[in-house]
Amino acid sequence: MKSCIVIPARFKSTRFPGKPLAKILGKEMIIHVAEACAKAINVKDVYVLTDNDEIKNVVEKNNFNCLITSKTAKTGTDRITEIIDKLDYDNFINVQGDEPLVNPKDILKCISLKVKNPKFVINGFAQIDNWEDFYSINIPKVITDKNDHLIYTSRSPIPGSKKNDKKIANLKRQVCIYGFSKFDLEFIRDNQIKNFLEEKEDIEILRFIEHGRKVLMYECSSSSIAVDIPDDLNKVISVLNEQR
């Protein structure tokens, strides 16, 4: 089965306008993401999807594929549905454009799981190792069943506890690597209205859950840091400096 990586990159992020072009150690964030993706599969199978010509110019200047999509896409997943008929692939691996520390091995694991589990949407998670992340509204937390199927994801701290529990154990956060088949994306294209939970939480994977679709979660490396607000750039830079 043929797989590609698609990287949605919206310019007018509510919390961080122009985020894909934010510089991290002299290089635009979207290029950090694209380079990591190209370590997982052939660069010709990596596509940035954007609604902005400036982003497109930067991407193509760095020799990556770029497709222009509409400015009205509700989510990154909706943005991907606009191009599925233009690209000849069975599976589309969605890597968010604000994950500059994404691990290529985690992307490969997503591809493998999607091929082996075609009826499931695939999504990554990582362990939470500090209370700041657990209580942050910018970080979706996830709870799964014993088979790693997604039960729910929320910006609120879940699961809750009656006890004054000071131990961080088995708490999980979402990592925005998704494995979609063309069928999965056609489903999203046919169901573009955000229902109550997705609208309330602003977490796009909930559209599948609200329609009774199964999501298989898998563990990713804990080094991934999503850039939701400008302050998150400092966290990424700190990690990259340590890796030098």
C-alpha positions in Angstrom: 0.0 0.0 0.0 1.3 3.4 -0.9 1.7 6.0 1.8 2.5 9.7 1.8 3.0 12.2 4.5 0.9 15.4 4.5 1.7 18.4 6.7 -1.1 20.9 7.1 0.3 24.4 7.7 -2.2 27.1 8.3 -0.9 30.7 8.5 -3.6 32.3 10.7 -3.3 30.2 13.8 -5.6 31.7 16.5 -3.0 31.3 19.3 0.1 31.9 17.1 -0.4 33.7 13.8 2.3 32.9 11.2 3.4 29.9 13.3 4.8 27.7 10.4 7.3 30.5 9.5 8.5 31.0 13.0 12.3 30.6 13.1 13.9 27.9 15.2 17.7 28.2 15.2 17.5 30.1 12.0 15.2 27.7 10.2 11.4 28.0 9.7 9.5 25.5 11.8 7.7 24.0 8.8 11.1 23.1 7.3 12.1 21.4 10.6 9.0 19.3 10.3 9.4 18.5 6.6 13.0 17.4 7.1 12.0 15.1 9.9 9.3 13.6 7.6 11.8 13.1 4.8 13.9 11.0 7.1 11.0 8.6 7.4 10.0 8.2 3.7 11.1 9.4 0.3 11.0 13.2 0.1 8.9 13.0 -3.1 6.1 11.5 -0.9 6.1 14.4 1.6 3.6 17.2 0.9 3.0 20.5 2.8 -0.6 21.7 2.5 -1.1 25.4 3.1 -3.4 28.3 2.4 -0.5 30.9 2.2 1.8 31.8 -0.6 4.6 32.9 1.7 4.7 29.4 3.3 4.5 27.8 -0.2 7.5 29.8 -1.3 9.6 28.9 1.7 8.7 25.2 1.3 9.5 25.0 -2.4 12.7 27.0 -1.9 13.8 24.2 0.4 12.9 21.6 -2.3 9.7 20.2 -0.7 6.3 19.6 -2.4 3.6 22.1 -1.5 0.0 22.3 -2.5 -2.3 25.3 -1.9 -5.6 24.6 -0.2 -8.5 26.8 0.8 -8.5 29.3 3.7 -11.8 27.9 4.9 -10.7 24.4 6.1 -11.9 23.9 9.6 -9.0 21.6 10.7 -5.8 20.1 9.4 -7.7 16.9 8.6 -10.3 18.9 6.6 -7.4 20.5 4.7 -6.1 17.1 3.7 -9.5 16.1 2.3 -9.2 18.8 -0.3 -6.2 17.1 -2.0 -6.9 13.3 -1.7 -8.3 13.1 -5.2 -5.2 14.7 -6.6 -2.7 12.3 -5.0 -2.4 8.6 -5.8 -1.9 7.1 -2.3 -3.8 4.6 -0.2 -2.8 6.0 3.2 -2.1 9.6 4.3 0.0 10.2 7.3 -0.9 13.5 8.9 2.0 15.1 10.7 1.1 18.5 12.1 3.2 21.4 11.0 3.8 22.5 14.6 5.7 19.3 15.7 9.3 20.4 14.9 10.8 17.6 17.1 8.7 14.8 15.6 10.6 11.5 15.6 10.9 9.8 12.1 10.7 6.4 13.9 7.3 7.4 15.3 6.1 8.3 11.8 7.3 4.9 10.4 5.4 3.2 13.3 2.2 5.0 12.3 2.6 3.9 8.7 3.1 0.3 9.8 0.2 0.3 12.2 -2.1 1.8 9.5 -1.2 -0.9 7.0 -1.8 -3.6 9.6 -5.0 -2.0 10.9 -6.8 -0.5 7.9 -10.1 -0.2 9.6 -8.7 2.0 12.4 -7.7 5.6 12.5 -4.2 5.7 14.0 -3.0 8.4 16.5 0.0 8.9 18.7 0.4 9.5 22.3 3.3 10.1 24.8 3.6 9.9 28.5 3.1 13.0 30.5 6.1 13.7 32.8 5.1 16.9 34.5 2.1 18.5 36.1 2.4 21.7 34.0 1.6 19.7 30.8 -1.2 17.8 32.5 -3.0 21.0 33.5 -2.3 23.0 30.3 -5.3 23.7 28.1 -2.9 23.7 25.1 -2.1 20.0 25.5 -4.8 17.4 24.7 -4.8 14.6 27.2 -5.9 11.1 26.2 -7.4 8.1 27.9 -7.4 4.7 26.3 -8.7 1.2 27.1 -6.5 -1.8 27.7 -6.2 -2.4 24.0 -5.0 1.2 23.3 -8.3 2.2 21.7 -9.1 5.9 22.3 -11.8 6.4 24.9 -11.6 10.2 25.0 -9.3 13.2 24.6 -9.6 16.6 26.3 -7.8 19.8 27.0 -8.9 19.3 30.6 -6.8 17.2 33.0 -8.2 13.7 32.5 -8.6 11.2 34.1 -9.6 13.1 37.2 -9.2 11.8 40.7 -10.9 12.2 44.1 -7.6 11.7 45.8 -4.7 14.1 46.2 -2.6 12.0 43.9 0.9 13.5 43.5 2.3 10.7 41.3 2.5 11.1 37.6 1.9 7.6 36.2 0.1 6.4 33.1 -1.0 9.9 32.1 -0.9 10.5 28.4 -0.9 13.4 26.0 -1.7 13.4 22.3 1.1 13.5 19.7 -0.3 14.8 16.4 0.7 12.0 14.1 -2.4 10.5 12.5 -2.8 7.6 10.1 -5.7 7.9 7.7 -6.8 5.9 4.7 -8.5 7.6 1.8 -11.7 6.1 3.1 -11.2 7.8 6.5 -10.6 11.1 4.8 -13.7 10.7 2.6 -15.7 10.2 5.8 -14.4 13.5 7.1 -15.2 15.2 3.8 -18.7 13.9 4.0 -19.1 15.0 7.7 -17.6 18.5 7.8 -19.8 19.8 10.6 -18.1 19.9 14.0 -20.3 18.2 16.5 -20.6 19.1 20.2 -17.5 17.5 21.6 -15.1 18.5 18.8 -16.5 22.1 18.9 -16.2 22.3 22.7 -12.7 20.7 23.0 -11.3 21.9 19.6 -9.7 18.5 19.1 -10.3 17.2 15.6 -9.9 13.4 16.3 -13.1 13.7 18.3 -15.1 13.8 15.1 -14.3 10.2 14.5 -15.2 9.3 18.1 -18.5 11.1 18.0 -19.5 9.1 14.9 -18.5 5.8 16.5 -15.3 5.3 14.5 -12.5 3.5 16.3 -9.1 5.1 16.9 -6.0 3.0 17.7 -3.5 4.9 19.8 0.2 4.1 19.9 3.1 5.3 22.1 5.5 7.8 20.6 8.8 9.1 22.0 8.4 11.7 24.8 10.7 14.2 23.0 8.0 15.5 20.8 6.8 19.1 21.7 3.9 20.7 19.9 4.3 24.5 19.4 0.9 26.0 20.4 2.0 29.4 21.6 5.2 31.5 21.1 6.6 30.5 24.5 6.8 26.8 23.3 9.5 27.8 20.9 11.9 28.2 23.8 11.2 24.6 24.9 12.0 23.3 21.4 15.2 25.4 21.1 16.4 24.1 24.5 15.9 20.5 23.3 17.7 21.1 20.0 20.6 22.8 21.8 21.0 19.8 24.0 21.1 17.5 21.0 24.0 19.5 19.4 
